Amino acid sequence: MRAIDRFEGQATTTAALKLSALLFPRPGELRAAHWSEFNLAEGFGPFRKPG
C-alpha cells in the first residue's frame, strides 16, 4: 500500500490499484466493473467469494 500511495499516475489508475489490493479481484473484473455494481453505502462491490 505504501508503494501505491507513492504512485504518481492518473487518479483512476491509483484508485484501481488500491481497490485491487483490498478486494483481490480476478484479472479484468475490476477493469470491466460498472459503478452501478458497487454499493458504497454497504461497502461491497461486484466481487463474490467463489463456492
C-alpha positions in Angstrom: 0.0 0.0 0.0 2.9 2.4 0.6 4.1 1.9 -3.0 0.6 2.6 -4.3 0.4 5.8 -2.1 3.7 6.9 -3.8 2.4 6.1 -7.3 2.2 9.3 -9.4 -0.1 8.2 -12.2 -3.7 9.1 -13.1 -6.2 9.2 -10.3 -8.3 6.4 -11.9 -5.2 4.1 -12.0 -4.3 4.9 -8.4 -7.9 4.0 -7.3 -7.9 0.8 -9.3 -4.6 -0.2 -7.7 -5.9 0.4 -4.2 -9.2 -1.5 -4.9 -7.2 -4.4 -6.4 -5.0 -4.6 -3.2 -8.1 -4.5 -1.0 -10.5 -6.7 -2.9 -8.2 -9.2 -4.8 -10.4 -9.3 -7.9 -9.6 -11.6 -10.8 -7.7 -10.0 -13.7 -10.2 -7.9 -15.7 -13.0 -7.9 -13.1 -12.2 -4.5 -11.8 -11.5 -3.1 -15.2 -14.8 -4.3 -16.5 -16.8 -3.3 -13.4 -19.5 -0.6 -13.7 -20.2 1.9 -10.9 -23.8 0.6 -10.7 -22.3 -2.7 -9.4 -20.9 -1.0 -6.3 -22.9 -0.5 -3.2 -20.8 2.1 -1.4 -23.3 2.5 1.4 -22.9 -1.1 2.4 -19.3 -1.4 1.4 -19.1 -4.1 -1.2 -18.8 -4.4 -5.0 -19.3 -6.9 -7.8 -16.7 -9.3 -6.5 -18.0 -12.5 -4.9 -16.3 -15.3 -3.0 -16.3 -18.4 -5.2 -18.0 -21.5 -4.0 
